[in-house]
Amino acid sequence: MAQIYYLQVLTIRADLLAAMVSHARADHPDEACGVIAGPSGSDRPERHIPMLNAARSPTFYEFDSGDLLALYRELDERDEVPVVIYHSHTATEAYPSRTDVALAGEPEAHYVLISTRETGPAEGPFEFRSFRIADGVVTEEPVVVEGDPTH
């Protein structure tokens, strides 16, 4: 039987995109990381939750285990899920590394990467891409940005 694949799309508000980019620039030269939560079952990113990169590294990110436990408790209490899991790359393109793929544990999440390699912490060009990662398979998806980034 032939498999049917549906095109996945990340639809995100401009203010949430701007918040992720701002976080990536603020943490440069270290990788930034965080989550955008949304209502369970909705695939709708709504609440930006910047996290601390416990690795404090320009080439690797790691959520602090205590922070991650607290996050998942809070998400459960609010009936939310991590719709977007994001991090930055400071010297390479916005594409998942082998480590990123190996650590991807949320097959329903959109994995967003922001590259700050061109401008570092300064305003200017950045690369923003979204992927689905399931069972070691990386699939890039289109991004639709809605609204005004200042609201």
C-alpha positions as CSV (number, residue, x, y, z in Angstrom):
1,M,0.0,0.0,0.0
2,A,1.3,3.5,-0.9
3,Q,2.0,5.9,2.0
4,I,0.4,9.3,1.8
5,Y,2.5,12.2,3.2
6,Y,0.9,15.4,4.2
7,L,2.8,18.7,3.8
8,Q,3.5,20.0,7.3
9,V,3.6,23.8,7.8
10,L,4.6,25.9,10.8
11,T,2.3,28.8,11.1
12,I,3.6,31.3,13.7
13,R,2.9,34.8,14.8
14,A,5.5,37.4,13.8
15,D,6.0,38.5,17.5
16,L,6.9,34.9,18.5
17,L,9.4,34.7,15.6
18,A,10.9,38.0,16.7
19,A,11.2,36.8,20.3
20,M,13.1,33.7,19.3
21,V,15.5,35.7,17.1
22,S,16.0,38.3,19.9
23,H,16.8,35.4,22.3
24,A,19.3,33.9,19.8
25,R,21.0,37.3,19.4
26,A,21.1,37.9,23.2
27,D,22.7,34.6,23.9
28,H,25.3,34.8,21.1
29,P,28.0,33.5,21.0
30,D,26.4,30.6,22.9
31,E,23.5,28.7,21.4
32,A,20.1,29.8,22.7
33,C,17.2,27.4,23.3
34,G,13.6,27.5,24.3
35,V,10.1,26.4,23.6
36,I,6.9,27.9,22.3
37,A,3.9,26.2,24.0
38,G,0.4,25.8,22.7
39,P,-2.8,24.1,23.6
40,S,-2.7,20.3,23.4
41,G,-3.8,19.0,20.0
42,S,-3.9,22.5,18.4
43,D,-0.4,22.7,16.6
44,R,-0.8,26.4,17.5
45,P,2.3,28.1,19.0
46,E,1.2,30.7,21.5
47,R,3.5,31.2,24.5
48,H,7.3,31.8,24.3
49,I,9.3,30.2,27.0
50,P,13.0,31.0,26.7
51,M,15.2,28.5,28.4
52,L,18.8,28.5,29.7
53,N,21.4,26.6,27.7
54,A,22.8,24.6,30.6
55,A,25.8,23.7,28.3
56,R,26.6,27.4,27.8
57,S,28.3,26.4,24.5
58,P,28.6,28.0,21.1
59,T,28.3,24.5,19.5
60,F,25.7,22.6,21.6
61,Y,22.6,23.3,23.6
62,E,21.1,21.4,26.6
63,F,18.1,22.1,28.6
64,D,18.8,22.1,32.4
65,S,17.1,18.9,33.7
66,G,15.4,20.7,36.6
67,D,14.2,23.5,34.3
68,L,12.9,20.9,31.8
69,L,11.0,19.0,34.6
70,A,9.4,22.2,35.8
71,L,8.5,23.1,32.2
72,Y,6.7,19.8,31.6
73,R,4.9,20.1,34.9
74,E,3.7,23.6,33.9
75,L,2.7,22.4,30.4
76,D,0.7,19.6,31.9
77,E,-1.1,22.0,34.4
78,R,-2.0,24.3,31.5
79,D,-3.0,21.5,29.1
80,E,-0.2,22.6,26.7
81,V,2.5,20.9,24.7
82,P,5.8,22.1,23.2
83,V,4.6,23.1,19.7
84,V,8.0,24.6,18.8
85,I,11.4,23.6,20.2
86,Y,14.0,26.0,19.0
87,H,17.7,26.7,19.3
88,S,20.3,28.7,17.5
89,H,23.4,27.9,15.6
90,T,26.1,30.6,16.0
91,A,28.6,29.6,13.3
92,T,26.7,27.2,11.0
93,E,23.6,27.1,8.9
94,A,20.1,26.7,10.4
95,Y,20.0,22.9,9.8
96,P,19.8,20.1,12.4
97,S,23.2,18.6,13.3
98,R,23.6,14.9,14.0
99,T,23.4,15.6,17.7
100,D,20.2,17.7,17.2
101,V,18.6,14.7,15.3
102,A,19.7,12.2,18.0
103,L,18.2,14.3,20.8
104,A,14.9,15.1,19.1
105,G,12.4,13.4,21.3
106,E,9.1,15.2,20.4
107,P,8.0,13.8,17.0
108,E,4.9,16.2,16.9
109,A,7.0,19.3,17.6
110,H,8.3,21.8,15.0
111,Y,12.1,22.0,15.5
112,V,13.1,25.6,14.6
113,L,16.7,26.6,14.1
114,I,17.9,30.2,13.9
115,S,21.4,30.9,12.6
116,T,23.1,34.1,13.8
117,R,26.4,33.3,12.0
118,E,26.2,36.4,9.7
119,T,25.6,39.1,12.3
120,G,26.1,37.6,15.8
121,P,24.2,39.6,18.4
122,A,23.7,42.6,16.1
123,E,20.6,43.4,14.0
124,G,20.8,42.2,10.5
125,P,20.3,39.0,8.4
126,F,19.5,35.8,10.1
127,E,18.4,32.4,8.9
128,F,15.2,30.9,10.3
129,R,14.0,27.3,9.3
130,S,11.6,24.8,10.6
131,F,11.8,21.0,10.6
132,R,10.0,17.9,11.7
133,I,12.3,15.2,13.2
134,A,10.9,11.8,13.7
135,D,12.7,8.5,14.0
136,G,16.0,10.1,12.8
137,V,14.4,11.5,9.6
138,V,14.6,15.3,9.1
139,T,11.9,17.0,7.0
140,E,12.1,20.7,6.3
141,E,8.7,22.4,6.3
142,P,7.5,25.8,5.1
143,V,7.0,28.6,7.6
144,V,4.0,31.0,7.4
145,V,4.4,34.2,9.5
146,E,1.3,36.0,10.6
147,G,0.9,39.5,11.8
148,D,3.0,42.4,12.9
149,P,6.2,41.7,14.8
150,T,5.6,44.6,17.2
151,H,2.3,43.2,18.5
